[in-house]
Amino acid sequence: MEKVILNAQKRDCAGCRTCATDYEADNLMHAIARLNGVSKVDVDRVTGRVTIEHDAQKTSLAKIIERIEKLGYQVEVLSREES
């Protein structure tokens, strides 16, 4: 298992560091959770940080980032650790 912490910022929200609404945060959380191998997703609506636990053999970090970017977010990897 791998634990990753990302910063997700809406592309159309200049200077904004958070998910604009609970609806957007929930959409982001559900889109990531549907990926094969993802066991846990937490989206902090205040900071825009996304914590994900996933099986790296089933779903790569690149695939997770691609999914988030397709929803209109810029993504920055803050930390990454294997457990």
KABELUR-V15282 format. One record per pair of residues at least 12 apart in sequence whose C-alpha atoms are under 10 Angstrom apart, sorted by sequence separation. I is the first residue (numbers start at 0). J is the second residue. D is the distance in Angstrom with one decimal. If there is no record, write none. Layout:
I;J;D  I;J;D
This chain:
28;40;6.1  29;41;9.9  39;51;5.6  40;52;6.6  51;63;9.2  64;76;9.1  27;40;9.4  28;41;6.8  38;51;7.7  39;52;5.0  40;53;8.9  9;23;9.7  27;41;9.6  28;42;6.4  37;51;7.3  38;52;5.7  39;53;7.0  27;42;7.9  28;43;10.0  37;52;6.1  38;53;5.5  25;41;9.5  36;52;8.7  37;53;4.1  38;54;7.7  60;76;9.6  7;24;9.9  24;41;9.3  25;42;7.9  36;53;5.4  37;54;6.4  24;42;6.4  31;49;9.9  35;53;8.5  36;54;4.9  37;55;8.8  24;43;8.0  25;44;9.3  32;51;8.8  34;53;9.2  35;54;8.4  36;55;7.4  60;79;9.6  7;27;9.5  24;44;6.4  31;51;8.4  32;52;9.7  35;55;9.9  36;56;7.9  37;57;8.3  21;42;9.8  23;44;9.2  28;49;8.3  32;53;9.4  35;56;9.9  36;57;5.1  37;58;7.3  21;43;9.9  27;49;9.1  28;50;9.7  35;57;6.2  36;58;5.7  37;59;9.8  21;44;7.0  24;47;8.5  28;51;9.4  34;57;8.9  35;58;6.1  36;59;9.0  18;42;8.7  20;44;7.7  34;58;7.1  35;59;9.7  17;42;9.8  18;43;8.2  19;44;7.8  20;45;9.8  24;49;9.5  34;59;9.9  49;74;9.6  17;43;8.1  18;44;5.5  19;45;9.0  37;63;9.1  48;74;9.7  55;81;9.1  17;44;6.0  18;45;7.3  48;75;9.5  49;76;9.6  50;77;9.8  52;79;9.9  54;81;9.6  16;44;9.4  17;45;5.6  18;46;8.0  19;47;9.1  34;62;8.7  48;76;9.7  49;77;9.6  50;78;9.4  51;79;9.6  52;80;9.6  53;81;9.6  16;45;8.1  17;46;5.3  18;47;5.6  34;63;7.7  48;77;8.8  50;79;9.8  52;81;9.3  16;46;6.3  17;47;4.2  18;48;9.1  52;82;9.5  15;46;9.7  16;47;5.8  17;48;7.9  31;62;9.7  32;63;9.6  15;47;9.2  16;48;8.9  31;63;6.6  34;66;8.8  30;63;9.3  31;64;9.1  7;42;9.2  31;66;7.0  0;36;9.1  1;37;9.5  4;40;9.9  6;42;9.6  7;43;9.9  30;66;7.3  31;67;7.4  0;37;9.2  1;38;10.0  2;39;9.1  3;40;9.7  4;41;9.5  5;42;9.5  6;43;9.6  30;67;7.8  0;38;9.0  2;40;9.8  4;42;9.8  8;46;9.4  9;47;9.2  7;46;8.9  8;47;6.5  27;66;9.0  28;67;9.4  6;46;8.0  7;47;5.5  8;48;8.8  27;67;7.0  30;70;8.7  6;47;5.7  7;48;6.2  5;47;8.3  6;48;4.5  7;49;6.9  5;48;5.5  6;49;6.2  27;70;7.4  4;48;6.7  5;49;5.0  6;50;8.9  26;70;8.8  27;71;9.9  4;49;5.6  5;50;6.4  27;72;9.4  3;49;8.0  4;50;4.5  5;51;8.2  3;50;5.8  4;51;6.4  23;70;9.3  2;50;7.2  3;51;5.2  4;52;9.0  2;51;5.7  3;52;6.5  1;51;8.0  2;52;4.5  3;53;8.3  1;52;5.6  2;53;6.6  0;52;6.6  1;53;5.4  2;54;9.0  0;53;5.5  1;54;6.2  2;55;9.5  0;54;4.6  1;55;6.3  18;72;9.3  0;55;6.4  1;56;9.7  0;56;8.6  0;57;10.0  3;60;8.3  7;64;9.5  1;59;9.8  2;60;10.0  9;67;9.9  10;68;9.0  1;60;9.2  5;64;8.9  8;67;9.8  9;68;9.0  7;67;7.8  8;68;9.6  10;70;9.5  11;71;7.8  12;72;9.4  7;68;8.7  9;70;8.6  10;71;5.8  11;72;8.4  9;71;5.9  10;72;5.3  11;73;9.7  8;71;8.4  9;72;4.3  10;73;5.9  7;71;9.4  8;72;5.2  9;73;6.2  10;74;9.6  7;72;5.7  8;73;5.2  9;74;8.9  6;72;9.3  7;73;5.7  8;74;6.6  6;73;8.0  7;74;4.8  8;75;8.6  5;73;9.9  6;74;5.7  7;75;6.7  5;74;6.6  6;75;5.1  7;76;9.0  5;75;5.6  6;76;6.5  4;75;8.8  5;76;4.6  6;77;6.7  4;76;6.3  5;77;5.3  6;78;9.7  3;76;7.5  4;77;5.4  5;78;7.1  3;77;7.7  4;78;5.2  5;79;8.8  3;78;5.7  4;79;6.5  2;78;8.1  3;79;4.5  4;80;9.1  2;79;5.8  3;80;6.5  1;79;7.2  2;80;5.3  3;81;8.7  1;80;5.7  2;81;6.1  0;80;8.7  1;81;4.3  2;82;7.3  0;81;5.9  1;82;5.9  0;82;5.5
